[in-house]
């Protein structure tokens, strides 16, 4: 009987984390998509130089970062996936969200200084707080995006 | 101090190179932030406490690098890069490096 109750608790816990996690993810995607449209006039490129180089009048480094983690249910799912191998979709969307959010934060900083373009944008991803062979470790990622914001002569 | 992560400072000529400058800081996680992060970790999403912590640490690393460049008499740092390494359990090293130059 006791085991049954424990199991029930576990199922409810997983269900709650799954639904909350899904809601969080969806609303995050909606927010990202809306903001990306807003920043279309401030592109970030990964090349170091542009053709009209002499138009640049000022340059400054900008960066944006985000630490993001998976919900409990998806982490279990990913753990199961690791046995069989193959795509771990939940981590893919997690990293995608993180990267896009980091770009948006970088662009926000660039807009504040009145930049027109971001050159040589780079990503840096690191798994922080991940401890192997420990179940309750905090598995989260930090994504950093940085580049040189430049102002162009109009 | 001008910092860029491209090979030059646009609109300026590089007059002198001073070589690599770097700044780094090692940060441990805060117990309070850790607790909140642990809770937040259950439902997923952004861990704001950690984002802030790392942002501040990175800023400090940048400031240290800039201080080193100033000592050399540079007025700009080009080709700046960031690197992060988890060194021990719960601590991370944030490092930034670049080439100190004098531009005219």
gemmi code that builds the backbone of each chain (N, CA, C; Angstrom):
import gemmi

chains = {
    "A": [
        ("UNK", (0.835, -1.205, 0.000), (0.000, 0.000, 0.000), (0.868, 1.253, 0.000)),
        ("UNK", (1.856, 1.220, 0.936), (2.750, 2.380, 1.054), (3.499, 2.636, -0.257)),
        ("UNK", (3.898, 1.547, -0.869), (4.630, 1.676, -2.130), (3.761, 2.279, -3.224)),
        ("UNK", (2.506, 1.912, -3.180), (1.555, 2.422, -4.165), (1.392, 3.936, -4.023)),
        ("UNK", (1.330, 4.380, -2.764), (1.184, 5.820, -2.504), (2.429, 6.572, -2.971)),
        ("UNK", (3.573, 5.971, -2.673), (4.833, 6.578, -3.115), (4.868, 6.730, -4.630)),
        ("UNK", (4.424, 5.678, -5.283), (4.406, 5.686, -6.739), (3.460, 6.769, -7.269)),
        ("UNK", (2.316, 6.868, -6.581), (1.322, 7.862, -6.966), (1.901, 9.267, -6.835)),
        ("UNK", (2.602, 9.500, -5.710), (3.245, 10.801, -5.484), (4.213, 11.125, -6.618)),
        ("UNK", (4.979, 10.110, -6.954), (5.985, 10.284, -8.001), (5.339, 10.649, -9.337)),
        ("UNK", (4.273, 9.924, -9.665), (3.574, 10.165, -10.934), (3.003, 11.580, -10.968)),
        ("UNK", (2.389, 11.991, -9.853), (1.821, 13.340, -9.782), (2.923, 14.386, -9.919)),
        ("UNK", (4.030, 14.159, -9.220), (5.167, 15.082, -9.270), (5.686, 15.248, -10.693)),
        ("UNK", (5.845, 14.100, -11.352), (6.343, 14.121, -12.734), (5.356, 14.839, -13.647)),
        ("UNK", (4.067, 14.551, -13.453), (3.044, 15.174, -14.297), (3.040, 16.686, -14.125)),
        ("UNK", (3.161, 17.126, -12.857), (3.163, 18.570, -12.588), (4.383, 19.232, -13.206)),
        ("UNK", (5.564, 18.630, -13.008), (6.774, 19.239, -13.576), (6.711, 19.254, -15.101)),
        ("UNK", (6.124, 18.192, -15.664), (6.020, 18.144, -17.124), (5.145, 19.280, -17.644)),
        ("UNK", (3.972, 19.442, -17.011), (3.056, 20.469, -17.528), (3.609, 21.871, -17.311)),
        ("UNK", (4.174, 22.104, -16.119), (4.737, 23.435, -15.862), (5.907, 23.706, -16.810)),
        ("UNK", (6.755, 22.683, -16.965), (7.906, 22.828, -17.855), (7.498, 23.124, -19.280)),
        ("UNK", (6.442, 22.457, -19.735), (5.966, 22.674, -21.102), (5.401, 24.077, -21.279)),
        ("UNK", (4.648, 24.522, -20.256), (4.085, 25.874, -20.321), (5.210, 26.908, -20.360)),
        ("UNK", (6.209, 26.698, -19.505), (7.344, 27.621, -19.462), (8.030, 27.679, -20.820)),
        ("UNK", (8.242, 26.498, -21.408), (8.935, 26.440, -22.693), (8.140, 27.156, -23.791)),
        ("UNK", (6.835, 26.899, -23.842), (6.006, 27.522, -24.879), (5.983, 29.029, -24.759)),
        ("UNK", (5.806, 29.502, -23.525), (5.729, 30.964, -23.363), (7.081, 31.596, -23.676)),
        ("UNK", (8.153, 30.862, -23.367), (9.487, 31.369, -23.689), (9.666, 31.495, -25.198)),
        ("UNK", (9.233, 30.475, -25.931), (9.340, 30.518, -27.387), (8.542, 31.669, -27.985)),
        ("UNK", (7.347, 31.875, -27.420), (6.513, 32.990, -27.910), (7.216, 34.324, -27.706)),
        ("UNK", (7.818, 34.470, -26.526), (8.523, 35.705, -26.187), (9.721, 35.901, -27.128)),
        ("UNK", (10.460, 34.816, -27.359), (11.638, 34.894, -28.235), (11.238, 35.307, -29.648)),
        ("UNK", (10.178, 34.673, -30.163), (9.765, 34.976, -31.528), (9.316, 36.427, -31.689)),
        ("UNK", (8.597, 36.913, -30.686), (8.139, 38.303, -30.748), (9.321, 39.264, -30.714)),
        ("UNK", (10.290, 38.965, -29.857), (11.436, 39.868, -29.722), (12.346, 39.806, -30.941)),
        ("UNK", (12.464, 38.610, -31.528), (13.313, 38.482, -32.712), (12.823, 39.362, -33.856)),
        ("UNK", (11.499, 39.443, -33.986), (10.923, 40.301, -35.021), (11.301, 41.763, -34.762)),
        ("UNK", (11.299, 42.102, -33.500), (11.599, 43.474, -33.103), (13.052, 43.859, -33.417)),
        ("UNK", (13.946, 42.864, -33.407), (15.373, 43.157, -33.597), (15.873, 42.852, -35.011)),
        ("UNK", (14.936, 42.716, -35.951), (15.350, 42.374, -37.321), (16.261, 43.425, -37.962)),
        ("UNK", (16.114, 44.667, -37.537), (16.939, 45.723, -38.134), (18.324, 45.838, -37.491)),
        ("UNK", (18.634, 44.935, -36.594), (19.957, 44.930, -35.964), (20.563, 43.534, -36.117)),
        ("UNK", (21.097, 43.237, -37.300), (21.602, 41.880, -37.522), (22.937, 41.612, -36.827)),
        ("UNK", (23.140, 40.356, -36.486), (24.423, 39.928, -35.933), (25.047, 38.974, -36.931)),
        ("UNK", (26.285, 39.247, -37.335), (26.945, 38.383, -38.301), (28.192, 37.764, -37.685)),
        ("UNK", (28.613, 36.623, -38.214), (29.772, 35.962, -37.630), (31.049, 36.264, -38.405)),
        ("UNK", (30.969, 37.130, -39.411), (32.195, 37.493, -40.124), (32.867, 38.672, -39.428)),
        ("UNK", (34.173, 38.770, -39.643), (34.918, 39.805, -38.943), (34.881, 41.147, -39.657)),
        ("UNK", (34.679, 41.077, -40.952), (34.728, 42.323, -41.709), (33.504, 42.489, -42.587)),
        ("UNK", (33.215, 43.725, -42.921), (32.130, 43.985, -43.861), (32.698, 44.748, -45.055)),
        ("UNK", (31.952, 44.778, -46.145), (32.462, 45.412, -47.368), (32.706, 46.904, -47.202)),
        ("UNK", (31.710, 47.576, -46.650), (31.863, 49.022, -46.481), (32.493, 49.346, -45.127)),
        ("UNK", (33.763, 48.948, -45.027), (34.472, 49.034, -43.762), (34.661, 50.481, -43.277)),
        ("UNK", (34.856, 51.377, -44.243), (35.130, 52.769, -43.880), (33.905, 53.492, -43.311)),
        ("UNK", (32.759, 52.826, -43.351), (31.560, 53.455, -42.805), (31.454, 53.325, -41.288)),
        ("UNK", (32.276, 52.447, -40.726), (32.203, 52.214, -39.278), (32.783, 53.415, -38.523)),
        ("UNK", (32.005, 53.931, -37.597), (32.525, 55.077, -36.843), (32.816, 54.747, -35.375)),
        ("UNK", (32.215, 53.712, -34.847), (32.502, 53.368, -33.455), (32.307, 51.870, -33.240)),
        ("UNK", (33.060, 51.304, -32.302), (32.948, 49.880, -32.022), (33.027, 49.631, -30.527)),
        ("UNK", (32.257, 48.675, -30.086), (32.271, 48.328, -28.669), (31.810, 46.889, -28.508)),
        ("UNK", (32.386, 46.218, -27.513), (31.972, 44.841, -27.298), (30.657, 44.742, -26.544)),
        ("UNK", (29.811, 43.820, -26.974), (28.555, 43.572, -26.265), (28.442, 42.069, -26.003)),
        ("UNK", (27.725, 41.721, -24.950), (27.527, 40.303, -24.672), (26.191, 40.073, -23.983)),
        ("UNK", (25.702, 38.872, -24.122), (24.461, 38.501, -23.449), (24.566, 37.056, -23.020)),
        ("UNK", (24.067, 36.747, -21.836), (24.170, 35.362, -21.394), (22.908, 34.919, -20.685)),
        ("UNK", (22.736, 33.618, -20.651), (21.582, 33.055, -19.966), (21.946, 31.676, -19.407)),
        ("UNK", (21.443, 31.405, -18.220), (21.607, 30.067, -17.633), (20.239, 29.408, -17.667)),
        ("UNK", (20.181, 28.232, -18.246), (18.872, 27.628, -18.464), (18.917, 26.142, -18.103)),
        ("UNK", (17.795, 25.643, -17.590), (17.797, 24.234, -17.187), (16.527, 23.522, -17.652)),
        ("UNK", (16.601, 22.212, -17.652), (15.473, 21.367, -18.056), (14.558, 21.085, -16.876)),
        ("UNK", (13.304, 20.726, -17.170), (12.457, 20.303, -16.064), (12.708, 18.835, -15.736)),
        ("UNK", (12.196, 18.430, -14.593), (12.494, 17.113, -14.041), (12.089, 15.973, -14.968)),
        ("UNK", (10.900, 16.100, -15.533), (10.376, 15.044, -16.407), (11.266, 14.842, -17.625)),
        ("UNK", (11.627, 15.945, -18.249), (12.431, 15.847, -19.467), (13.824, 15.310, -19.175)),
        ("UNK", (14.293, 15.590, -17.948), (15.605, 15.071, -17.589), (15.572, 13.541, -17.448)),
        ("UNK", (14.454, 13.046, -16.902), (14.294, 11.592, -16.809), (14.232, 10.990, -18.213)),
        ("UNK", (13.465, 11.651, -19.065), (13.302, 11.202, -20.443), (14.648, 11.158, -21.159)),
        ("UNK", (15.430, 12.221, -20.930), (16.745, 12.290, -21.561), (17.644, 11.181, -21.026)),
        ("UNK", (17.494, 10.877, -19.744), (18.267, 9.802, -19.127), (17.948, 8.461, -19.760)),
        ("UNK", (16.671, 8.248, -20.053), (16.261, 7.007, -20.701), (16.788, 6.939, -22.127)),
        ("UNK", (16.765, 8.090, -22.769), (17.223, 8.186, -24.148), (18.698, 7.812, -24.271)),
        ("UNK", (19.416, 8.152, -23.227), (20.865, 7.906, -23.255), (21.188, 6.417, -23.333)),
        ("UNK", (20.267, 5.580, -22.846), (20.482, 4.129, -22.900), (20.416, 3.654, -24.345)),
        ("UNK", (19.412, 4.162, -25.059), (19.200, 3.720, -26.435), (20.036, 4.500, -27.452)),
        ("UNK", (20.390, 5.701, -27.092), (21.113, 6.551, -28.038), (20.160, 7.249, -28.972)),
        ("UNK", (20.695, 8.166, -29.747), (19.862, 8.905, -30.695), (19.672, 10.346, -30.267)),
        ("UNK", (18.756, 10.997, -30.955), (18.516, 12.411, -30.668), (17.876, 12.593, -29.300)),
        ("UNK", (18.363, 13.552, -28.557), (17.668, 13.923, -27.326), (17.008, 15.256, -27.606)),
        ("UNK", (15.746, 15.190, -27.979), (15.047, 16.368, -28.463), (14.891, 17.442, -27.396)),
        ("UNK", (14.698, 16.998, -26.150), (14.452, 17.980, -25.090), (15.670, 18.874, -24.868)),
        ("UNK", (16.869, 18.298, -25.004), (18.070, 19.111, -24.856), (18.277, 20.030, -26.058)),
        ("UNK", (17.844, 19.540, -27.209), (17.972, 20.372, -28.414), (17.177, 21.665, -28.285)),
        ("UNK", (15.915, 21.526, -27.840), (15.104, 22.743, -27.707), (15.628, 23.620, -26.585)),
        ("UNK", (16.166, 22.985, -25.551), (16.716, 23.764, -24.431), (17.859, 24.656, -24.907)),
        ("UNK", (18.787, 24.063, -25.647), (19.940, 24.822, -26.112), (19.545, 25.864, -27.148)),
        ("UNK", (18.575, 25.504, -27.975), (18.068, 26.442, -28.974), (17.476, 27.677, -28.296)),
        ("UNK", (16.670, 27.417, -27.279), (16.074, 28.523, -26.520), (17.147, 29.397, -25.881)),
        ("UNK", (18.116, 28.729, -25.283), (19.185, 29.457, -24.595), (19.967, 30.343, -25.540)),
        ("UNK", (20.322, 29.794, -26.703), (21.115, 30.554, -27.667), (20.358, 31.761, -28.177)),
        ("UNK", (19.086, 31.527, -28.515), (18.310, 32.639, -29.067), (18.098, 33.728, -28.025)),
        ("UNK", (17.883, 33.308, -26.798), (17.711, 34.283, -25.714), (19.007, 35.079, -25.499)),
        ("UNK", (20.138, 34.387, -25.551), (21.428, 35.063, -25.363), (21.663, 36.103, -26.464)),
        ("UNK", (21.317, 35.738, -27.711), (21.458, 36.687, -28.824), (20.589, 37.914, -28.579)),
        ("UNK", (19.366, 37.675, -28.127), (18.452, 38.789, -27.887), (18.987, 39.733, -26.820)),
        ("UNK", (19.572, 39.160, -25.783), (20.119, 40.010, -24.708), (21.306, 40.824, -25.195)),
        ("UNK", (22.123, 40.169, -26.041), (23.255, 40.884, -26.623), (22.763, 42.035, -27.488)),
        ("UNK", (21.734, 41.762, -28.286), (21.192, 42.798, -29.168), (20.573, 43.943, -28.379)),
        ("UNK", (19.975, 43.590, -27.262), (19.379, 44.617, -26.411), (20.452, 45.597, -25.939)),
        ("UNK", (21.580, 45.019, -25.523), (22.705, 45.851, -25.079), (23.231, 46.705, -26.230)),
        ("UNK", (23.274, 46.090, -27.428), (23.773, 46.815, -28.600), (22.859, 47.976, -28.972)),
        ("UNK", (21.573, 47.743, -28.844), (20.626, 48.802, -29.197), (20.745, 49.983, -28.231)),
        ("UNK", (21.029, 49.656, -26.983), (21.185, 50.721, -25.985), (22.302, 51.694, -26.333)),
        ("UNK", (23.351, 51.182, -26.971), (24.440, 52.081, -27.354), (24.269, 52.586, -28.786)),
        ("UNK", (23.142, 52.269, -29.399), (22.821, 52.800, -30.721), (23.573, 52.156, -31.861)),
        ("UNK", (23.858, 50.852, -31.739), (24.610, 50.165, -32.793), (23.706, 49.783, -33.962)),
        ("UNK", (24.333, 49.581, -35.139), (23.590, 49.188, -36.337), (23.852, 47.745, -36.744)),
        ("UNK", (24.952, 47.189, -36.236), (25.367, 45.856, -36.690), (26.269, 45.238, -35.620)),
        ("UNK", (26.216, 43.921, -35.516), (27.126, 43.236, -34.604), (28.036, 42.334, -35.423)),
        ("UNK", (29.327, 42.563, -35.306), (30.316, 41.797, -36.075), (30.930, 40.697, -35.227)),
        ("UNK", (31.399, 39.659, -35.899), (32.132, 38.568, -35.265), (31.436, 38.011, -34.021)),
        ("UNK", (30.192, 37.634, -34.194), (29.465, 37.106, -33.047), (29.897, 35.680, -32.749)),
        ("UNK", (30.154, 35.415, -31.501), (30.603, 34.085, -31.087), (29.711, 33.538, -29.983)),
        ("UNK", (29.631, 32.205, -29.934), (28.916, 31.551, -28.842), (29.897, 30.839, -27.933)),
        ("UNK", (29.519, 30.794, -26.691), (30.303, 30.016, -25.723), (29.281, 29.243, -24.889)),
        ("UNK", (29.392, 27.944, -24.886), (28.430, 27.145, -24.119), (29.172, 26.348, -23.065)),
        ("UNK", (28.667, 26.362, -21.855), (29.311, 25.536, -20.841), (28.267, 24.914, -19.923)),
        ("UNK", (28.522, 23.683, -19.569), (27.651, 23.002, -18.610), (28.160, 23.342, -17.230)),
        ("UNK", (27.424, 24.145, -16.506), (27.880, 24.497, -15.162), (27.087, 23.691, -14.144)),
        ("UNK", (27.708, 23.479, -13.028), (27.018, 22.792, -11.940), (26.670, 21.352, -12.243)),
        ("UNK", (27.263, 20.828, -13.287), (26.956, 19.440, -13.591), (27.999, 18.536, -12.959)),
        ("UNK", (27.521, 17.715, -12.076), (28.429, 16.837, -11.366), (28.115, 15.409, -11.759)),
        ("UNK", (29.109, 14.719, -12.230), (28.860, 13.350, -12.662), (28.650, 12.442, -11.456)),
        ("UNK", (27.911, 11.401, -11.680), (27.618, 10.425, -10.644), (26.953, 11.028, -9.402)),
        ("UNK", (26.143, 12.058, -9.655), (25.364, 12.593, -8.530), (23.994, 12.930, -9.053)),
        ("UNK", (23.002, 12.317, -8.452), (21.660, 12.442, -9.010), (21.068, 13.831, -8.839)),
        ("UNK", (21.332, 14.440, -7.684), (20.668, 15.724, -7.427), (21.515, 16.918, -7.875)),
        ("UNK", (22.424, 16.683, -8.783), (23.200, 17.808, -9.276), (22.325, 18.678, -10.179)),
        ("UNK", (22.667, 19.945, -10.239), (21.878, 20.858, -11.040), (22.422, 20.850, -12.456)),
        ("UNK", (21.704, 20.220, -13.336), (22.153, 20.140, -14.723), (21.664, 21.339, -15.492)),
        ("UNK", (22.521, 22.318, -15.638), (22.076, 23.486, -16.390), (23.206, 23.990, -17.284)),
        ("UNK", (22.810, 24.769, -18.262), (23.772, 25.242, -19.233), (23.867, 26.747, -19.190)),
        ("UNK", (25.044, 27.237, -19.446), (25.163, 28.665, -19.642), (25.510, 28.898, -21.098)),
        ("UNK", (24.776, 29.784, -21.719), (25.087, 30.156, -23.090), (25.446, 31.632, -23.104)),
        ("UNK", (26.581, 31.920, -23.703), (27.023, 33.296, -23.805), (27.178, 33.648, -25.275)),
        ("UNK", (26.659, 34.799, -25.653), (26.845, 35.289, -27.009), (27.562, 36.622, -26.911)),
        ("UNK", (28.610, 36.797, -27.698), (29.288, 38.087, -27.650), (29.786, 38.493, -29.026)),
        ("UNK", (29.953, 39.778, -29.207), (30.392, 40.283, -30.494), (30.754, 41.749, -30.387)),
        ("UNK", (31.146, 42.314, -31.512), (31.496, 43.723, -31.532), (30.378, 44.515, -32.186)),
        ("UNK", (29.744, 45.362, -31.411), (28.675, 46.212, -31.962), (29.307, 47.407, -32.614)),
        ("UNK", (28.895, 47.699, -33.848), (29.466, 48.841, -34.554), (28.372, 49.822, -34.985)),
        ("UNK", (28.772, 51.071, -35.005), (27.883, 52.119, -35.493), (28.324, 52.473, -36.903)),
        ("UNK", (27.373, 52.630, -37.791), (27.704, 52.971, -39.174), (27.340, 54.422, -39.471)),
        ("UNK", (28.141, 55.000, -40.368), (27.834, 56.359, -40.803), (26.584, 56.305, -41.682)),
        ("UNK", (25.653, 57.159, -41.411), (24.382, 57.124, -42.167), (24.500, 57.872, -43.495)),
    ],
    "B": [
        ("UNK", (39.160, 52.974, -22.707), (39.610, 51.674, -23.232), (38.576, 51.105, -24.200)),
        ("UNK", (39.007, 50.851, -25.432), (38.109, 50.273, -26.425), (38.350, 48.757, -26.453)),
        ("UNK", (37.289, 47.985, -26.359), (37.456, 46.539, -26.510), (36.615, 46.065, -27.689)),
        ("UNK", (37.247, 45.264, -28.541), (36.498, 44.675, -29.653), (36.889, 43.213, -29.770)),
        ("UNK", (36.069, 42.420, -30.419), (36.532, 41.051, -30.666), (36.790, 40.813, -32.156)),
        ("UNK", (37.070, 41.895, -32.874), (37.556, 41.744, -34.250), (39.045, 42.128, -34.291)),
        ("UNK", (39.668, 41.977, -35.436), (41.125, 42.131, -35.507), (41.628, 43.565, -35.480)),
        ("UNK", (40.716, 44.509, -35.480), (41.161, 45.892, -35.521), (40.184, 46.764, -34.756)),
        ("UNK", (40.563, 48.017, -34.582), (39.616, 48.997, -34.073), (39.199, 49.829, -35.278)),
        ("UNK", (37.949, 49.708, -35.703), (37.538, 50.400, -36.928), (37.795, 51.902, -36.875)),
        ("UNK", (38.331, 52.409, -37.963), (38.589, 53.839, -38.056), (39.888, 54.271, -37.406)),
        ("UNK", (40.618, 53.307, -36.833), (41.871, 53.659, -36.161), (42.992, 52.753, -36.631)),
        ("UNK", (44.203, 53.278, -36.512), (45.373, 52.520, -36.943), (46.093, 51.982, -35.717)),
        ("UNK", (46.517, 50.743, -35.784), (47.231, 50.169, -34.647), (48.684, 50.616, -34.691)),
        ("UNK", (49.120, 51.296, -33.619), (50.468, 51.838, -33.597), (51.441, 50.913, -32.885)),
        ("UNK", (50.940, 50.179, -31.908), (51.851, 49.358, -31.120), (51.128, 48.149, -30.536)),
        ("UNK", (51.813, 47.008, -30.497), (51.254, 45.799, -29.902), (51.897, 45.552, -28.549)),
        ("UNK", (51.121, 45.124, -27.593), (51.681, 44.819, -26.273), (51.547, 43.352, -25.910)),
        ("UNK", (50.964, 42.571, -26.791), (50.809, 41.142, -26.517), (49.534, 40.834, -25.733)),
        ("UNK", (49.471, 39.603, -25.289), (48.258, 39.097, -24.631), (48.063, 39.707, -23.247)),
        ("UNK", (46.842, 40.095, -22.983), (46.472, 40.444, -21.606), (45.306, 39.549, -21.218)),
        ("UNK", (45.211, 39.256, -19.936), (44.117, 38.396, -19.519), (43.614, 38.743, -18.133)),
        ("UNK", (42.385, 38.378, -17.898), (41.791, 38.565, -16.586), (40.926, 37.373, -16.282)),
        ("UNK", (40.983, 36.909, -15.039), (40.131, 35.760, -14.732), (39.631, 35.841, -13.303)),
        ("UNK", (38.594, 35.119, -13.047), (38.060, 35.057, -11.689), (37.447, 33.676, -11.480)),
        ("UNK", (37.600, 33.163, -10.274), (37.008, 31.869, -9.955), (35.872, 32.109, -8.976)),
        ("UNK", (34.716, 31.624, -9.310), (33.547, 31.861, -8.478), (32.930, 30.558, -8.000)),
        ("UNK", (32.561, 30.551, -6.739), (31.813, 29.417, -6.203), (30.350, 29.793, -6.163)),
        ("UNK", (29.520, 28.802, -6.170), (28.096, 29.085, -6.138), (27.676, 29.530, -4.746)),
        ("UNK", (26.721, 30.406, -4.735), (26.184, 30.918, -3.491), (25.154, 29.932, -2.946)),
        ("UNK", (25.187, 29.715, -1.639), (24.277, 28.716, -1.060), (22.816, 29.105, -1.295)),
        ("UNK", (22.503, 30.380, -1.089), (21.126, 30.855, -1.271), (20.673, 30.727, -2.706)),
        ("UNK", (21.509, 31.185, -3.602), (21.191, 31.116, -5.030), (21.070, 29.665, -5.460)),
        ("UNK", (21.905, 28.835, -4.848), (21.910, 27.417, -5.151), (20.597, 26.762, -4.772)),
        ("UNK", (20.091, 27.173, -3.628), (18.836, 26.606, -3.138), (17.688, 26.967, -4.080)),
        ("UNK", (17.610, 28.226, -4.422), (16.560, 28.692, -5.343), (16.701, 28.006, -6.694)),
        ("UNK", (17.943, 27.906, -7.140), (18.200, 27.263, -8.430), (17.771, 25.809, -8.403)),
        ("UNK", (17.990, 25.168, -7.255), (17.588, 23.772, -7.106), (16.088, 23.604, -7.245)),
        ("UNK", (15.359, 24.553, -6.679), (13.894, 24.516, -6.788), (13.453, 24.780, -8.223)),
        ("UNK", (14.066, 25.789, -8.800), (13.709, 26.193, -10.164), (14.051, 25.099, -11.165)),
        ("UNK", (15.055, 24.354, -10.788), (15.547, 23.285, -11.644), (14.504, 22.201, -11.866)),
        ("UNK", (13.563, 22.092, -10.927), (12.532, 21.064, -11.034), (11.606, 21.344, -12.226)),
        ("UNK", (11.224, 22.605, -12.377), (10.317, 22.933, -13.480), (11.042, 23.416, -14.738)),
        ("UNK", (12.310, 23.642, -14.615), (13.066, 24.095, -15.784), (12.912, 25.580, -16.012)),
        ("UNK", (13.586, 26.064, -17.040), (13.533, 27.486, -17.353), (14.803, 28.187, -16.945)),
        ("UNK", (14.755, 29.489, -16.988), (15.965, 30.247, -16.708), (16.269, 30.296, -15.226)),
        ("UNK", (17.556, 30.154, -14.886), (17.986, 30.301, -13.504), (18.608, 31.686, -13.368)),
        ("UNK", (17.782, 32.653, -12.980), (18.212, 34.049, -12.989), (19.367, 34.325, -12.050)),
        ("UNK", (19.348, 33.632, -10.904), (20.419, 33.826, -9.925), (21.784, 33.512, -10.511)),
        ("UNK", (21.827, 32.416, -11.235), (23.090, 32.013, -11.859), (23.497, 32.953, -12.983)),
        ("UNK", (22.495, 33.380, -13.762), (22.789, 34.295, -14.867), (23.454, 35.555, -14.335)),
        ("UNK", (22.861, 36.077, -13.269), (23.399, 37.297, -12.655), (24.802, 37.086, -12.115)),
        ("UNK", (24.959, 35.963, -11.425), (26.253, 35.630, -10.817), (27.352, 35.578, -11.872)),
        ("UNK", (27.060, 34.908, -12.976), (28.061, 34.754, -14.021), (28.320, 36.068, -14.749)),
        ("UNK", (27.248, 36.849, -14.909), (27.405, 38.130, -15.576), (28.352, 39.036, -14.778)),
        ("UNK", (28.123, 39.048, -13.473), (28.952, 39.885, -12.606), (30.400, 39.409, -12.603)),
        ("UNK", (30.562, 38.094, -12.560), (31.910, 37.529, -12.541), (32.653, 37.844, -13.832)),
        ("UNK", (31.920, 37.785, -14.940), (32.542, 38.045, -16.227), (32.972, 39.502, -16.345)),
        ("UNK", (32.138, 40.365, -15.782), (32.449, 41.786, -15.777), (33.749, 42.039, -15.006)),
        ("UNK", (33.889, 41.310, -13.901), (35.092, 41.476, -13.100), (36.321, 40.999, -13.853)),
        ("UNK", (36.185, 39.883, -14.548), (37.295, 39.366, -15.356), (37.694, 40.387, -16.418)),
        ("UNK", (36.701, 40.998, -17.041), (36.959, 42.034, -18.045), (37.702, 43.214, -17.436)),
        ("UNK", (37.233, 43.622, -16.240), (37.878, 44.760, -15.578), (39.333, 44.462, -15.251)),
        ("UNK", (39.601, 43.238, -14.835), (40.984, 42.855, -14.527), (41.862, 42.884, -15.771)),
        ("UNK", (41.285, 42.418, -16.873), (42.025, 42.441, -18.128), (42.318, 43.882, -18.549)),
        ("UNK", (41.324, 44.741, -18.401), (41.488, 46.143, -18.773), (42.550, 46.815, -17.901)),
        ("UNK", (42.542, 46.471, -16.608), (43.543, 47.036, -15.696), (44.960, 46.640, -16.115)),
        ("UNK", (45.092, 45.389, -16.526), (46.400, 44.901, -16.978), (46.843, 45.637, -18.239)),
        ("UNK", (45.906, 45.871, -19.132), (46.225, 46.577, -20.374), (46.617, 48.025, -20.095)),
        ("UNK", (45.945, 48.626, -19.137), (46.261, 50.013, -18.792), (47.673, 50.140, -18.232)),
        ("UNK", (48.062, 49.144, -17.455), (49.410, 49.141, -16.895), (50.473, 49.125, -17.975)),
        ("UNK", (50.146, 48.431, -19.072), (51.096, 48.345, -20.176), (51.111, 49.611, -21.025)),
        ("UNK", (50.126, 50.466, -20.802), (50.047, 51.682, -21.588), (49.233, 51.537, -22.860)),
        ("UNK", (48.357, 50.541, -22.883), (47.519, 50.338, -24.062), (46.254, 51.176, -23.939)),
        ("UNK", (45.639, 51.461, -25.078), (44.355, 52.146, -25.006), (43.226, 51.376, -25.701)),
        ("UNK", (43.542, 50.168, -26.140), (42.491, 49.324, -26.720), (42.875, 47.859, -26.583)),
        ("UNK", (41.874, 46.990, -26.558), (42.128, 45.552, -26.564), (41.343, 44.963, -27.730)),
        ("UNK", (42.057, 44.266, -28.597), (41.381, 43.669, -29.754), (41.325, 42.151, -29.613)),
        ("UNK", (40.463, 41.545, -30.403), (40.333, 40.091, -30.428), (40.045, 39.469, -29.060)),
        ("UNK", (39.138, 40.062, -28.336), (38.819, 39.570, -26.997), (38.033, 38.260, -27.089)),
        ("UNK", (38.393, 37.305, -26.251), (37.685, 36.030, -26.199), (37.287, 35.714, -24.757)),
        ("UNK", (36.201, 34.978, -24.636), (35.767, 34.514, -23.323), (35.940, 33.009, -23.229)),
        ("UNK", (36.254, 32.541, -22.037), (36.318, 31.097, -21.832), (35.776, 30.780, -20.443)),
        ("UNK", (35.096, 29.667, -20.328), (34.561, 29.246, -19.039), (34.998, 27.820, -18.772)),
        ("UNK", (35.417, 27.547, -17.553), (35.786, 26.182, -17.219), (35.263, 25.849, -15.835)),
        ("UNK", (34.617, 24.706, -15.712), (34.197, 24.238, -14.394), (35.387, 23.508, -13.798)),
        ("UNK", (35.986, 24.089, -12.757), (37.218, 23.476, -12.264), (36.980, 22.437, -11.180)),
        ("UNK", (36.188, 22.794, -10.177), (35.830, 21.760, -9.202), (34.324, 21.790, -9.060)),
        ("UNK", (33.838, 20.918, -8.234), (32.408, 20.852, -7.993), (31.889, 22.200, -7.481)),
        ("UNK", (31.022, 22.795, -8.244), (30.370, 24.018, -7.778), (31.184, 25.283, -7.941)),
        ("UNK", (32.301, 25.213, -8.620), (33.061, 26.430, -8.863), (33.411, 26.533, -10.338)),
        ("UNK", (33.414, 27.742, -10.831), (33.712, 27.920, -12.244), (34.743, 29.027, -12.415)),
        ("UNK", (35.592, 28.859, -13.385), (36.541, 29.903, -13.700), (36.067, 30.609, -14.958)),
        ("UNK", (36.016, 31.917, -14.879), (35.651, 32.700, -16.041), (36.872, 33.476, -16.435)),
        ("UNK", (37.227, 33.382, -17.681), (38.447, 34.042, -18.087), (38.224, 34.784, -19.383)),
        ("UNK", (38.913, 35.869, -19.520), (38.827, 36.631, -20.755), (40.228, 37.057, -21.149)),
        ("UNK", (40.513, 37.012, -22.435), (41.836, 37.376, -22.894), (41.762, 38.084, -24.237)),
        ("UNK", (42.774, 38.846, -24.517), (42.803, 39.587, -25.770), (44.180, 40.178, -26.013)),
        ("UNK", (44.309, 40.911, -27.096), (45.588, 41.526, -27.426), (45.523, 43.022, -27.121)),
        ("UNK", (46.441, 43.470, -26.263), (46.469, 44.884, -25.925), (47.223, 45.651, -27.006)),
        ("UNK", (46.644, 46.756, -27.447), (47.294, 47.561, -28.490), (47.140, 49.048, -28.170)),
        ("UNK", (47.987, 49.826, -28.831), (47.795, 51.280, -28.763), (47.331, 51.726, -30.135)),
        ("UNK", (46.209, 52.409, -30.190), (45.694, 52.850, -31.488), (45.751, 54.370, -31.607)),
        ("UNK", (45.807, 54.804, -32.833), (45.825, 56.250, -33.079), (44.681, 56.625, -34.000)),
    ],
}
model = gemmi.Model(1)
for chain_id, residues in chains.items():
    chain = gemmi.Chain(chain_id)
    for i, (resn, *xyz) in enumerate(residues, 1):
        res = gemmi.Residue()
        res.name, res.seqid = resn, gemmi.SeqId(i, " ")
        for name, pos in zip(("N", "CA", "C"), xyz):
            atom = gemmi.Atom()
            atom.name, atom.element = name, gemmi.Element(name[0])
            atom.pos, atom.b_iso = gemmi.Position(*pos), 0.0
            res.add_atom(atom)
        chain.add_residue(res)
    model.add_chain(chain)
structure = gemmi.Structure()
structure.add_model(model)
structure.setup_entities()
